[in-house]
């Protein structure tokens, strides 16, 4: 089958709601700064009522990556479940308007479109509270086999290990990709998510993940070690390419015997929401152009710097101009 | 009646959708840069389909002013019509979460919550396309007489001359305010809106507007002159206090024989959406504290500078710290 997509993302389809909060607000509610936790309808409503005025935008980790990769010129598709409501329409518009092929049928008559209540503290860290809504309905029936077979790389969002039917959908997508000689990429998404689903993540790596994205907390959680170097050695033995982000220390791209140190791009940090998603977008968009791994990492750093320079996860500047590509 | 509110705003209740666009996009659609035009459902859908990915937030001119004035510590209420939908819930949350009293009953089973499609060009100008939706249902029944009577100043948004039933509601609000010894403020909102409703605006001024807000295009349109100085002389004779904004030239506060020149506050201009609304918020919040007119203008300038330093009309920084109040 002809490759008509460079990247196909599979992830949660979410409306982000960002609001400023101080450390006391997090502490009073027992929220772990920088982490993502799942909330039910009741908790979501109580937290929303307590939090300040918000800025809304389409979100979702893999969806953010897809939007930014498309802005960089890659041919991109996305699979994810919204509901038949205004946030779902906004999500679909935002994907299609940037050129991302997105036509997963919306959920009708069920839960509303997922919402992530994101609290941004004065230190620019984001703490996320996700109500999964319609995302829990994403399953094997939503895996568009023709799109997976036609995509150079299928990019899987680790957060999708949480909704019940999505793990089976992931395994199905990996089987289809491999059967068609395509690559699979995975992001670990969140250290607590790795903790909840460590065995399933390790199993998926063995099934055939070609490119892994993880930050320090995630990769050390995956290999149950406090030592980043030990985790790097473990992932080097298990995955062909690992792009390991390290916040202000930049990133490390590990592939077999080779290791590339990627410098961070200096910027004023306003809100770290979406930094990892943007890094993956830059990396995958550069990889789709056949650029060397060091250059893939540089594109990742440039996109991450853009993401953290403003409130919100989706790009606001012209990414193509920023990478000079 | 005791004064329990400093400011009561009456305006359109809108979901803003902001997206980047270039001059060619505006030109191809015959859009006047910097202006607001009304669009029907069909036009709104066509424009939304053509425009880029958006950033959503609660908007509406007087509502923006109310949100910022509350952030400055003023006691604020708002009257405006949303629908019983997700954007309407977001609008209500954003008002109440900042302490604005807002309980206008939402429209059920009618048009959806109003939406303003805002195109931000690389020169930071915003061009607005408003689908009025539920706002057309705002009328005299929504004028909460007790709130008007209890508010130091009732602040009227000129854009409300567009929806059919709102002019009667405005006249009713002015009568109630005057009967209770309260003040009335008005913003002209937009030069084209002034052109559509010039006679009604002039009539409302004669009915008893105490404080008028207008930019250069609006005040010259009101008095049908090309000469700003002539418009200043005319408004000086007609309105007790006029706060006349002049973009990068700062503003002029005219009251009887006195004139205060207010310097602009230097900032990097990212998006001019909400600059005038923020100016009015600073001015009215300072006036509510009994500060002199020059200081009211300075608060206005500080808030306008904050508004234009980021994408979106609602404040993102701590306004109280910025004004030092």
Contacts between the chains, C-beta under 8 A, distances in Angstrom:
chain1	res1	chain2	res2	distance
A	17	B	90	7.8
A	19	B	97	7.9
A	20	B	316	7.4
A	48	B	93	6.4
A	49	B	93	7.2
A	49	B	97	7.8
A	51	B	97	6.7
A	52	B	97	5.2
A	52	B	98	6.8
A	53	B	57	7.9
A	53	B	58	6.8
A	53	B	67	6.5
A	53	B	93	7.5
A	53	B	94	3.9
A	53	B	95	7.9
A	53	B	97	5.3
A	53	B	98	5.3
A	53	B	314	6.1
A	54	B	57	7.2
A	54	B	90	7.0
A	54	B	93	7.4
A	54	B	94	6.4
A	55	B	55	6.5
A	55	B	56	7.5
A	55	B	57	5.0
A	55	B	312	6.2
A	55	B	314	7.7
A	55	B	316	7.7
A	56	B	55	7.5
A	56	B	56	4.0
A	56	B	57	6.3
A	56	B	90	6.6
A	57	B	53	8.0
A	57	B	54	7.2
A	57	B	55	5.0
A	57	B	56	6.3
A	58	B	53	6.8
A	67	B	53	6.5
A	85	B	86	6.2
A	86	B	85	6.2
A	86	B	86	4.6
A	86	B	87	5.9
A	86	B	112	7.5
A	87	B	86	5.9
A	90	B	17	7.8
A	90	B	54	7.0
A	90	B	56	6.6
A	93	B	48	6.4
A	93	B	49	7.3
A	93	B	53	7.5
A	93	B	54	7.4
A	94	B	53	4.0
A	94	B	54	6.4
A	95	B	53	7.9
A	97	B	19	7.9
A	97	B	49	7.8
A	97	B	51	6.6
A	97	B	52	5.2
A	97	B	53	5.3
A	98	B	52	6.8
A	98	B	53	5.3
A	112	B	86	7.6
A	310	B	310	7.4
A	310	B	311	7.1
A	311	B	310	7.2
A	311	B	316	6.3
A	312	B	55	6.2
A	314	B	53	6.1
A	314	B	55	7.7
A	316	B	20	7.4
A	316	B	55	7.7
A	316	B	311	6.3
